[in-house]
Amino acid sequence: MTSTAVFQGALRARVGSHVLRHATAPIQSSWPGTLRSQAVAAPGIAYLSQPTHPVAFRLQHPQYHQHTYQCRRGFSSAVSASAAAQNTAEAPRWTLLDTVKGSALYAAMIAFVAVPIWIAQGFLALLGVTLGRKQFFKQKDRSSMTFSDPFPVEHKYLTVNGLRLHAVSAGHGRGKPLMLCLHGFPELWFSWRRQLQEFHEDYEVVAIDMRGYGESDKPKDRRAYDLSELTSDVSEVIKALGHKECVLVAHDWGGFVAWFTAALYPAAVKQLIVMGLPHPTAWKVNLDFNQMRRSWYFMFFQCPWLPEFMLTAQDVALFDGCFRSGPIAPRTQGAVSNEDIERYKKAFQEPGAPTAAINYYRALIDCATWHDCPPFRKASKLLAEGCLSMPTLMLYADSDTALGTQLVKGTDRFVKDLELHVLENCSHWVQQDKPEEVHKLMRGFLKRTEPAAAMSAVAA
């Protein structure tokens, strides 16, 4: 089996029949036990089905029959001020018992979940080497390749937390607000190329290569990739660009970092837009066996060197599976071109790049189990308590084979001002697969929430 097939094996399970469609009828009911029950008593409700907010959606799923899902709730200044006060809370105290319990959990996960996966993947690697050694070790030399920018942009390097981060900007101008874009695994700043071009007239749009990716520095220590470091990078990048706050736009792993940044640095996030990544607490609450099967690679990535070997095998076939032929690939023809794939492959072949990308997963599991990471614990607590007061837009995909749509259920319990859209016939690569739809939804959200964003910033 090829490395492409190995990676695709994590993504075989298909998403259920969750489909959100435009509805013209007023709100009748909402997702059971969530939005409607809270909306009756909560102050400052903004119904999107009203004339000033004409967008509503209808959820169709066998389990819930037909329910209109009210996606966005407003918030009062009192609620916002309360949330801002919560963000000053300290992390829960870490004790020796926590270390023991976390270490035991980590050991159990490795012994009973990770090791069987390692054995299976090791067998597949051995099989691939035995049956097709030449093909398995094939690597194209891309060191001399150069790629032109899709349109005029400015490349710069920012010194942040002792590292040099590569940033690409468009639309720099006095007085323009900052829109900062964070990519996911295993991408680059380039995944935001269309958004850079779309919003550069209204914003100073900046997309960075996150630490470990592309032209940014790649620390070797796995702890350099825990969420305390990643969120601090975002906060410092905003300052390095000469701003105090930004519209934070993120996808996949960038989305994970964005959620935690919004919790730890609320004053720096004016509006939050997350694509293809559920709210961390909602993910935890809705985690089921089906999603565990999809996310098996979390445990595979805990192995010391085998993941790097498999993901770079067959000329970095990982990217062919992601963007060209795999079940996770974009549904829109030509969304990611062959030249785009070559650009991604070249970056992933840089020394240290595969290990850096995988260390995101290793550091996350460390923080979630045995490693004492106060910012991680603090942010997790705040997110679970629903601390986020800034207007938040979530764009999810109904055909995401990596993350099921069930993971977004109940997100409104943890986000006070939420607008959620599930895009039809869209893959995990939301902003690359459906850019026009994404741009339309982003513009509508940014226009509608500007006053609320200003109120949230004052309260923070």
N, C-alpha and C positions, 0 to 999 in steps of 0.2 A: 504494500500500500504506500502511496506517495505521501510526502509530508503535507501536501495540500489536502489529501483525503483525511489524513490524521487530524488536522486542524478542523476540517469541516465536520468531523464526527461529533464535535461538541454542539453543533448547531442543527442537528437533524430534526429535532422535535419542532413541529409546526405550531404557530400561534393559533389559538381558538378563534371563534368567529366574532370577536369584538369588532364592531364597526360603528363609527360615529358618522352620522349624516347630518346635513343642514336641516333644520326644522324651522318652519315659519310659525308654528303654533306657540302660544305663550307657555311659560313653564307650568307644567301640570304636577309633576313629581320629580324627584331626583333619585340618584343612586341610593338604594335602600340603606337607611341608617346613617347616612352621612350628611349630604349638603342640605336637603330640605328641612330636616329636623333641626339643624343648627340655624338655618337661614331665618326661621320664623322668629327666633328670639334675639338673634344677633343684630346690633345696630349697624347702620351704614351699608346695607346690602345694595349691591349694584347688579340688577338683573339685566343680563345681556339681551333678553328678548324684548325689552322696552324699546321705544322708538329711538332713544339716544344711544342704545347699545343693542343693535339688531341681531347680534350673533348668538345663536343657541345651537345645541346639538342634541341629537336623539341617539341614545345607546340601544343597540339591538344585540341581545345575547340570550340564548335559551334559558339560562339560569335566572335572568332578571326580567324576561319578557321585554316590554318596551318601556323605557324610562328616559325622560329628558334629563340630561346631566347638566346641571347648572355649573359652569366651569369657574366663574370668577366671583369672589366676594370682596366687597369693599371693607374698609376698616376705619375706625374713628381715631382721632388724635390721642384719646386716652389709651386705647389699645396699643397704638404705636409706641407711646411713651413707656407703657408697661413693658413692652417687648425690648425696648432699648435698655431699660433697667435690668432686665433678665440677662442681657448679654455681658454684664459686668460680673456675673456669678463666677465663682471659682470652680475648678474641676473637682469632681468627687475624689475624696481622699483615696490614695492607693496604699494598700496594706500588704504585709507579707502573705496573708491569706489569699489576696487577689493574685499575687505572683504564683503561688502554689496552684490555685485553681486554674489560672490561665495556662500555666505550663502543662498541667494535666490535660486540659482541653486540647492544646496544641499537639501534645504527644498522641492523644487518641485520634485526632484528625489525621495525623501523618500515618499512624500505624494501620488504621482501619479504612481510611478513604484514599489517602495520597499514595501509599505504597502499592496497593493493587493497580492504581492508574499508572504509576511509574513502571511497574512490571509489564503491563500491557503495551505501553508506548515504547518501552525498551525492546520488547519483542518485535513490534512493528518496525522499529528502526533497524534492528538486526536483519529482519526479513528484507527490508528495502536495500540494505547494503549488500546482502547476499545475492539477491535476484537482479539487482540493477545498480551495481556499484558506480558505474560510470555516470549514469543518469542522476543518481542520488547525490553525488558529490559535485555535480555540475555547477559552476559559478561563472557568470559573465563578468568580465572586468568593466566596471562602469566609472573607474576613477577619473578618466579624462572626459566624461560626459559633462556637457553644460546645458542648462535649460533656460529659456527666456521667460521673463515674467509675463503673465497673461495680459497685463496692462501696466502702465507706469506706476510703480510703487517705490517706496524708500526702504532700503535695508539698513538697519542699525543694530548696534550691540550695546546692551545695557548691563552694567555691573550691579548684580543683585545678590545679596547674601554671600558675597565672596565668589560668585559664579558669573560667567559671561553668558547672557541669554540673547539669542538671536530674535529680533523683532522686525516685522514688516508692516509698514504703515501706509495709509492712503488718506488723503483729505486733511492733512495737517493745516491748521489755520487758527488764527487768534479767535478765542471765544467759542470754538466748537467743543461740544461735550465729547468725552472719550467713550468709545465702544471698544472693549477689550475682549478678544476671542481666544478661547482655550480649546485646543484640539484633543482628540482621544487616541486610544491605542488602535493601530500602530501608525498614526498619521503624522502630519507636520502642519505648520502654519498654512500650507498650501490648500488644506481642506476648506479654508475660509475664503478662497480666491473670489468666489462669486459674491460673497457678502462684502468683501473689501470694495469691490467695484460698485455694488448696489448702494451702499450707505455712505460713500466717501464725501458726497456733497453736503450732507447734513451732520456728519460726525467725523471726528478724527478716529478712524478705524485702525486698530492695531491687532495683529495676530502674531502670537509668539510661538517659537519652538520651545515647548516646555523642557525643563531640565532633563537631560538624557536623550533628547531627540534632536535630529537635524544638525544645525550648526551651533546649537547650545552646548555648554559644557556637560560632561557625563561623569559625575562622581562615581567612584567604585563602591563605596559603602552602601549597603542596602538601606540603612537607616536614613541615608540622605534623601530617600524618596518617601518618607512617611508624610502624613498629611499636615503635620505642623510645619515642615519645610516647604511643602508645595503651596500651602495657603499663604505663608509668609512671602513667597516669591510673588504671588499675585498682588498682595498689598504693596510690596516694594516696587514692583513694576509700575503700578499706578503713580506712585510718588516720583519715580525716575522719569516718567513721561510728563511731569509737571502738573499733575491733576490730584485732586483730593478724593474724587469719586468717579465711578464709571457705570455705564451699562455693561454688565458682565454677561457675555454670551458664551455658551460652552456646550460641548458634545462629548458623550461617552465618559472616558476618564476625566476629561476636562470638566464635565458636569459634576462628577463626584467632588473634585476640588472646588468647584464653584459653590456647591451647597455648603461645604464646610467653611469656605471663605465668607459667605454671607452670614453664617452664624458667628464666626470669630471676629470679623471686621465689618459689622453692619453699616457703619458710616461710609465705608468705601464702595458700597454696592447700592447704587441708586435704583436700578431696575435689574432684575435677574431673568435671564432666558436660558433654559436648559433643554437640550435636545437628546433624545435617545438614552436617557439615564433617569431612573425613578428617584424620588426622594429617599434618602438612606433609611429613614425609619419606616416608610411605607414598604420599602423593599424587604426589610426585616420582618415586618408584620405579615406580609403576603407571601413570603417565601414558602414554596411547596416542593414536593418531590420532583415535579416536572421541571421547575426552575433549577433545582439542584443538578439535575441531569444536564441541563443546558450549560451550567456554570462549572462543569467538571474541570475545566482548564485552570481554575483558580488553584486547585490542589495540584494539578500537573506542574504548574509554574513554581511550586515550592521545591521541586527537585533542583539540585545544584547546577547541573550543566546540560542535561538532556533537553530541556525546552529550547535553549539557544540553538542546539544542534538540529532539532527538528524544524524549527521555524525558519532557519536559513537554508535548509536542504533543498535540493532541486532548483537552484538559482532563486532562492527566496520565493518559493512557490506560494508561501503564505499570502502574498498580495494578489496572485492570480485567483486564489480561492475567495479572497475578500471582495475583490472588485470586478472580476471577470466572469467566473464560471461557477462559483460556489453557491450554496443556498442562501448565504448571507449577502450576496452581491446585489448592487443596485438594480431596481426594477426598471429604471429609465435607461433606454439604450443610449450609450455614449455619455452617460453621466460622469464616468471616469475613463479617460482615453488610455490607449496603450502608452502614450508618452507620459501621461500622469503616473501610470504604474511604474514606469522606468524611474521616474523621479523618486517615488516612494522607496523603490528597491535600492537605489543608490544610497539614500540616507540610512537605510537599515543595515547596509553593508559596512558602514563606518565602524572603526574599532570601538568596541564597548557599547554600541547602540542596542543590540539585542538584549544584553544583560541589563542595561539601564531601563529599557521598556518593561521587562519582566519584573524588575525590582519594585515597580509600583505595586504589583500584586503581592510580592513577598513582604514588603513593609506593611501593607494593609493588614494581612493576616497576623503579623507580629503584633501590631497595635491592638488588634481585636482580641488577642488572646493573652500572651505572656509579657509583652513589652510595655513598660510604664510610659505612656505618651499622654501627658496632661492635656495638651490642646485637643487631641483626638477625643478624649473622654469628655472634656468640657463641651466641645461642639456636638458630640453625639447626644449629650443630655439636653442641650439647648434645642437641637432639632426635634428631639422627641417631645419636648414641651411646647413645640409650635412657636418658637421665638421669632421666626422670620416675619417681618412687617413690610418689607419692600414689595412692590408689585412684582409678581412672578408669572412668567409664561413658560409652560411646558409643551414641547412638541414631541409627540411620541409616534411610533410607526406601527401600523397594524400587521406588517409582515416582517417584524424584527424577529429573527430566529435565535438571537442571542438572549434577549430579554423579553419575557412575555408581557402582554398588556395587563395581566392581572396584577402586576407589581405597582400600578398607579392607583389602584382602588384605595379610596379613603385618603388620598393625599391632602385634601382640603382640611383634614383634621390637624395638619402640621404646618400649613401655610395659610396665613390670614387673608391674603389677597392673591388668589390663584386663578389663572386662566389656562385651561388644559385642552389641547387638541390632539386627536389621534388621526394621523394622515393615512388615507386609504392607499393601498397598493404601494406602500413605501417601505424601503428596507431600513436597516439599522443606520445607514449613512445618510441621515435625514437631510442635512443642508446640501449635500452633493446630489442626492437622488431627486429631490423635489424643490429646487431653489426658488422657483417662481412662487410656489405656494408658501414656502417659508418666508419669503420677503413680504408677501401680502399680509400674512399673519403678524409678522414682526412689526410692520409699519402700523397696523391697526392697534396693536397692543401698546406700542410706544406713544401713539397719539392719545389713546384713551387714558393712559395711566400717568401722564406727565404731572397733573396736579397732585395725584396721590403720591407720586415719587418725591415731589417737593416737600409734601407734608411729612413723609417718612424720614427724609434727610434732616429736616428741622428737629424732629423728635429724637433722632439718633445723636 
